């Protein structure tokens, strides 16, 4: 979904490929940072647990709240959008007329407008997918894992098929790699703002590398498998995504790519005709569905860990004794993800979760410096190479990305190029968690007094 949007933001094939490389290198740095911390603290909850050791309970809670209210739920909703939208290749998804779509509008002051009735058929199908995979992961951890293995195989196979099918067809044009859009503005400001905006798309595609730590307490030999999974998994993704984008460019001039609705099928239709297009559309649906499945259970682990720390709704800690799954956290996550599907669009959701994610990724990188000072003698089965250069570069990039995204979003909204300021919405949803923190603390202390338990401050409860 993203290469078309990124092509419109950049207008240059060279810059488009450079974005994938830069975002991939930065993501590898993030994976390396998480690998040291994850191998050192291999507990269920991932970055929520890491932040408790780095900054204390309040900051850890704020991250967990962000995962619940924005990061994980918006990511699940965005990926479900992809699967549902590509289903439109095989059958007609009903939608309302434009006047009806525009008739129901939710206005958020200082943020923008939401249109719940837009792409209604796509949204209904996306909700069905979220519900199905929540049920699968509620019923069985093993089933969810087995489904994910097959989805991963199909996902890699789909990308390799797409790339080889396009390049071996010989129907593309090498000149597309060197021909920019005629409307491209190559001023420093235009390149900088376009590059940052396009980077959000690449980071959305690479995102998920931190999910491995969410289930750290359930991974066999975590000290070895967490670093290997993070670094090698990201390396494979960088290779696949870069060559897939090159295949799109080989077949579609960047001016044509800018307006592609389903860029993969548009490119493959030129190379292999409608038979190949149908197959790749099917594989993309399977791939996206697999990504939905892969996010649901690991992400629910954070809400579960928070509830066990009594910094969240108590029923989010409930476990199905028959299936050993955190069903309370799973279904709460499902509810919020479905709400995002109804109110959002793919680009809005992907930009939203990436923006908030990278705010916390920057703090995680600074946290590794704190842990090196606070726990200098702790066992580190994997030790970050090129320290402190890697975390410093990562922190600088995260800060630059945060402020430039805010600037871009506000500028686009004020000039009428966008209906939403996604970054401000992310900050608002994040800040919404602060009063809830004090409410959770107060309600749990009252519960302890009523039950006659020792009145421990929440910071002392693990």
C-alpha positions in Angstrom: 0.0 0.0 0.0 2.7 2.5 0.9 5.0 2.7 -2.1 2.4 4.7 -4.1 1.9 7.2 -1.3 5.7 7.4 -0.8 6.2 8.0 -4.6 3.8 10.9 -4.4 5.6 12.4 -1.4 9.0 12.1 -3.1 8.6 12.1 -6.9 12.1 10.7 -7.3 13.0 6.9 -7.7 16.4 7.5 -6.2 14.9 9.1 -3.1 12.3 6.4 -2.8 14.9 3.7 -2.7 17.1 5.7 -0.3 14.2 6.0 2.1 13.9 2.2 2.3 17.6 1.9 2.9 17.8 4.6 5.6 14.7 3.4 7.4 16.0 -0.2 7.2 19.4 0.8 8.8 17.7 2.8 11.5 15.3 -0.1 12.2 18.3 -2.5 12.4 19.8 -0.2 15.0 16.6 -0.3 16.9 16.6 -4.1 16.7 20.2 -4.3 18.0 19.2 -2.0 20.9 16.2 -4.1 21.8 18.2 -7.3 21.4 20.6 -6.3 24.2 17.7 -5.2 26.5 15.5 -8.2 25.6 18.2 -10.8 26.2 19.0 -9.1 29.5 15.3 -8.8 30.6 13.5 -11.8 28.9 10.1 -11.3 30.5 6.6 -11.1 29.1 5.7 -7.5 28.4 8.6 -6.4 26.2 9.2 -2.7 26.3 6.7 -2.2 29.1 9.0 -4.3 31.3 12.1 -2.5 29.9 10.7 0.9 30.7 10.0 -0.1 34.3 13.7 -0.8 34.8 14.7 2.4 32.9 12.3 5.1 34.0 9.9 3.6 36.6 6.3 2.6 36.7 4.7 5.8 35.4 6.6 5.9 32.2 6.1 2.2 31.7 2.4 2.6 32.2 2.4 5.5 29.7 4.0 3.2 27.1 1.6 0.4 27.8 -1.3 2.9 27.5 0.1 4.1 24.2 0.2 0.5 22.9 -3.4 -0.1 24.0 -4.9 3.2 22.7 -2.7 3.8 19.6 0.3 1.7 18.7 -0.9 -1.9 18.6 -4.6 -1.3 18.0 -4.0 1.2 15.2 -1.4 -1.2 13.6 -3.8 -4.1 13.7 -6.6 -2.0 12.2 -4.2 -0.6 9.4 -3.0 -4.1 8.4 -6.6 -5.4 8.4 -7.4 -2.5 6.0 -4.8 -3.9 3.5 -6.3 -7.4 3.4 -9.8 -6.0 3.1 -9.0 -3.6 0.4 -7.2 -6.2 -1.8 -10.3 -8.4 -1.4 -11.9 -5.8 -3.6 -10.0 -7.2 -6.5 -12.1 -10.4 -6.3 -15.5 -9.2 -5.4 -17.3 -5.9 -5.1 -17.3 -4.4 -1.6 -20.3 -2.2 -1.1 -19.9 1.5 -0.3 -22.0 4.5 0.2 -22.3 7.3 -2.3 -20.0 10.3 -1.8 -22.7 12.6 -0.3 -23.7 9.9 2.2 -20.1 9.2 3.1 -19.6 13.0 3.8 -22.9 13.3 5.7 -21.6 11.7 8.9 -18.6 13.6 10.1 -16.8 13.5 13.5 -14.9 16.7 14.2 -12.1 16.7 16.8 -11.1 20.3 17.8 -7.5 21.2 16.7 -7.1 17.7 15.2 -9.4 17.3 12.2 -12.3 15.4 10.7 -13.2 11.7 10.7 -15.5 10.1 8.2 -16.9 6.7 9.6 -18.9 5.9 6.5 -16.0 6.1 4.0 -15.1 2.7 2.4 -17.7 1.1 4.5 -17.5 -2.3 2.9 -13.7 -2.4 3.3 -14.2 -1.4 7.0 -16.8 -4.2 7.7 -14.5 -6.8 6.2 -11.5 -5.5 8.1 -13.5 -5.8 11.4 -14.5 -9.3 10.5 -10.8 -10.2 10.1 -9.9 -8.7 13.4 -12.7 -10.6 15.1 -11.7 -14.0 13.5 -8.0 -13.7 14.5 -8.9 -12.6 18.0 -11.0 -15.8 18.3 -8.1 -17.9 17.0 -5.6 -16.5 19.5 -8.1 -16.7 22.3 -8.8 -20.4 21.6 -5.1 -21.5 21.3 -1.6 -20.1 21.6 -0.3 -23.1 19.6 -2.9 -22.6 16.8 -2.0 -18.9 16.5 1.7 -19.8 16.3 1.1 -22.5 13.6 -1.0 -20.2 11.6 1.7 -17.6 11.7 4.4 -20.0 10.5 2.4 -20.7 7.3 1.5 -17.1 6.8 5.2 -16.2 7.0 6.1 -18.8 4.4 3.4 -17.5 2.1 4.3 -13.9 2.7 7.9 -14.4 1.7 6.9 -16.6 -1.2 4.5 -13.9 -2.4 7.2 -11.2 -2.4 9.7 -13.4 -4.2 7.1 -14.4 -6.8 6.2 -10.8 -7.4 9.8 -9.6 -7.7 10.9 -12.5 -10.0 7.8 -12.3 -12.1 8.2 -8.7 -12.8 12.0 -8.7 -13.5 11.9 -11.9 -15.6 9.1 -10.6 -17.7 11.5 -8.1 -19.4 8.5 -5.8 -19.9 9.7 -3.0 -17.7 12.1 -0.1 -18.3 15.4 0.5 -16.6 15.1 4.2 -17.3 12.3 4.3 -14.7 15.0 4.1 -12.0 16.4 7.4 -13.2 13.4 9.4 -14.3 11.8 11.7 -11.7 8.3 13.1 -11.8 8.1 16.4 -13.8 6.4 18.1 -10.9 9.1 17.2 -8.4 10.4 20.1 -6.3 14.1 19.5 -5.6 14.5 22.4 -3.1 16.1 21.5 0.2 12.9 22.1 2.2 10.7 20.1 -0.2 13.2 17.1 -0.3 13.5 17.2 3.5 9.8 17.3 4.3 9.0 14.7 1.6 11.7 12.4 2.8 10.4 12.5 6.4 6.8 12.0 5.3 7.9 9.0 3.1 10.0 7.6 5.9 6.8 7.0 7.9 5.7 4.6 5.3 8.9 2.6 5.3 9.0 2.6 9.1 5.4 1.3 9.1 6.5 -1.6 6.9 9.6 -2.5 9.1 7.7 -2.0 12.3 7.0 -5.0 14.5 10.6 -5.8 15.4 9.8 -4.9 19.0 6.9 -7.4 19.2 9.3 -10.3 19.9 10.0 -8.9 23.4 6.3 -8.8 24.3 6.4 -12.6 24.7 10.0 -12.7 26.0 9.1 -14.9 29.0 7.6 -17.5 26.7 10.5 -17.8 24.2 12.8 -20.8 24.4 16.4 -19.8 25.0 15.5 -16.1 24.9 19.1 -14.9 25.4 20.0 -16.4 22.0 16.7 -16.4 20.1 15.6 -12.8 20.8 18.8 -11.2 19.3 18.8 -13.6 16.3 15.1 -13.1 15.6 15.3 -9.3 15.8 18.4 -8.8 13.6 18.0 -11.6 11.0 14.3 -10.9 10.8 14.9 -7.2 10.0 17.7 -8.1 7.5 15.3 -10.3 5.5 12.6 -7.6 5.6 15.1 -4.9 4.3 16.2 -7.2 1.4 12.6 -8.1 0.4 11.1 -4.6 0.7 13.9 -2.9 -1.2 13.8 -5.4 -4.1 10.0 -5.3 -4.2 10.1 -1.5 -4.5 12.7 -1.8 -7.3 10.4 -4.2 -9.1 7.5 -1.7 -8.9 9.7 1.0 -10.3 11.0 -1.3 -13.1 7.4 -1.8 -14.3 5.8 1.6 -13.3 7.3 5.0 -13.9 7.1 7.0 -10.7 4.5 9.3 -12.2 2.3 6.3 -12.7 3.1 4.8 -9.4 1.9 7.9 -7.6 -1.7 7.3 -8.6 -1.7 3.5 -8.2 -4.6 2.3 -6.0 -3.2 -1.3 -5.6 0.5 -0.9 -6.6 1.4 -4.6 -6.5 -1.4 -5.7 -8.8 -1.0 -2.7 -11.1 2.7 -3.6 -11.6 2.2 -7.3 -12.0 -0.7 -6.9 -14.5 1.7 -5.4 -16.9 4.2 -8.2 -16.4 2.0 -11.3 -16.3 -1.5 -10.4 -17.2 -4.6 -11.0 -15.1 -3.8 -14.6 -14.0 -0.6 -13.5 -12.2 -2.4 -10.5 -10.7 -5.2 -12.6 -9.2 -2.5 -14.9 -7.6 -0.5 -12.0 -6.1 -3.7 -10.3 -4.8 -4.6 -13.5 -3.1 -1.1 -13.8 -1.6 -1.2 -10.2 -0.4 -4.5 -10.9 1.3 -3.0 -13.9 3.0 0.1 -11.9 3.9 -1.8 -9.1 5.5 -4.1 -11.4 7.3 -1.0 -13.2 8.7 0.3 -9.8 9.9 -3.0 -9.2 11.7 -2.7 -12.6 13.4 1.0 -12.0 14.3 0.2 -8.8 16.1 -2.9 -9.8 18.1 -1.5 -12.0 20.8 1.9 -10.4 21.4 0.4 -7.0 21.6 -2.3 -8.1 24.1 0.5 -9.3 26.4 1.3 -5.6 27.3 -2.2 -4.9 28.5 -2.1 -8.2 30.4 1.2 -7.3 32.1 -0.1 -3.8 33.1 -3.2 -5.3 34.6 -1.1 -7.8 36.6 0.8 -4.7 37.9 -2.6 -3.3 38.7 -2.1 -0.3 36.5 -4.9 -1.2 34.1 -8.4 -2.5 34.1 -8.3 -5.6 36.4 -10.3 -7.8 34.0 -7.5 -7.4 31.4 -5.5 -9.8 33.5 -8.0 -12.6 33.2 -6.7 -15.8 31.7 -8.7 -18.5 30.0 -7.8 -21.5 32.1 -8.7 -24.0 29.3 -6.6 -22.3 26.7 -4.0 -20.4 28.9 -4.6 -17.1 26.9 -5.2 -13.6 28.3 -8.7 -13.3 26.9 -9.6 -10.1 28.8 -6.7 -8.2 27.2 -7.4 -9.8 23.8 -11.0 -8.7 23.6 -10.4 -5.2 24.9 -7.7 -4.8 22.3 -10.1 -6.1 19.6 -12.8 -3.5 20.6 -10.4 -0.6 20.3 -8.9 -1.9 17.0 -12.4 -2.2 15.5 -13.2 1.4 16.6 -10.1 2.5 14.8 -11.2 0.6 11.6 -14.5 2.5 11.7 -13.1 5.9 12.2 -9.9 5.7 10.2 -8.2 5.1 6.9 -5.1 3.1 6.1 -2.8 6.0 5.7 -4.1 7.8 8.8 -3.8 4.6 10.9 -0.3 3.7 9.7 1.1 7.2 10.2 -0.6 7.4 13.6 0.9 4.3 15.1 4.4 4.9 13.6 4.6 8.4 15.0 3.7 7.3 18.6 5.9 4.2 18.3 9.0 6.2 17.4 8.5 8.6 20.3 9.0 5.6 22.6 11.7 3.9 20.5 13.8 7.1 21.1 13.3 6.8 24.8 14.2 3.1 24.7 17.5 3.9 23.0 18.3 6.5 25.7 17.3 3.8 28.2 20.0 1.4 27.2 22.5 4.2 28.2 20.8 4.4 31.5 20.9 0.7 32.1 24.6 0.5 31.2 25.1 3.0 34.1 22.5 1.7 36.6 23.4 -2.0 36.0 27.0 -2.1 34.8 27.6 -5.7 36.0 24.3 -7.3 34.9 24.6 -10.3 32.6 24.2 -9.3 29.0 24.1 -12.4 26.8 24.0 -10.1 23.7 26.0 -6.8 23.9 25.3 -4.0 21.5 28.1 -3.4 19.1 29.3 0.2 18.3 28.1 1.5 21.6 27.3 4.4 22.2 27.3 5.5 18.5 24.3 3.3 17.6 21.9 4.5 20.3 23.1 8.2 19.8 22.3 8.0 16.1 19.0 6.3 16.8 18.0 9.0 19.4 18.9 11.8 17.0 16.9 10.2 14.2 13.9 9.6 16.5 13.9 13.2 17.7 14.3 14.6 14.2 11.5 12.4 12.9 9.1 13.4 15.8 9.5 17.1 15.3 9.5 17.1 11.5 6.4 14.9 11.4 4.6 17.4 13.7 5.7 20.2 11.5 4.6 18.4 8.3 1.2 17.4 9.7 0.3 20.9 11.0 1.5 22.5 7.7 -0.5 20.1 5.5 -3.6 20.6 7.7 -3.4 24.4 7.6 -2.8 24.5 3.8 -5.8 22.1 3.2 -3.7 19.2 2.0 -4.9 17.0 4.9 -8.1 16.5 6.9 -6.3 15.2 10.0 -3.3 16.2 12.1 -2.4 12.5 12.9 0.6 13.4 15.1 -1.5 15.7 17.3 -4.2 13.0 17.6 -1.5 10.6 18.7 -0.3 13.1 21.4 -3.8 13.7 22.6 -4.6 9.9 22.9 -1.3 9.5 24.8 -2.0 12.3 27.2 -5.5 10.8 27.8 -3.8 8.0 29.7 -2.4 10.3 32.4 -5.7 10.8 34.4 -6.4 7.1 34.0 -3.0 6.3 35.7 -4.1 8.3 38.8 -7.5 6.6 38.7 -6.0 3.1 38.5 -3.7 4.0 41.5 -6.5 5.3 43.6 -9.0 2.5 42.8 -6.5 -0.2 43.6 -5.4 1.4 46.9 -9.1 1.6 47.9 -9.5 -2.1 46.9 -6.6 -3.1 49.1 -8.0 -1.3 52.1 -11.4 -2.9 51.6 -9.9 -6.3 51.4 -7.6 -5.6 54.4 -4.4 -6.0 52.4 -1.2 -4.2 53.0 -1.4 -0.7 51.5 1.6 -0.9 49.2 2.2 2.0 46.7 1.7 0.9 43.1 5.4 1.4 42.5 6.2 -1.5 44.8 3.8 -3.9 43.2 5.3 -6.0 40.4 
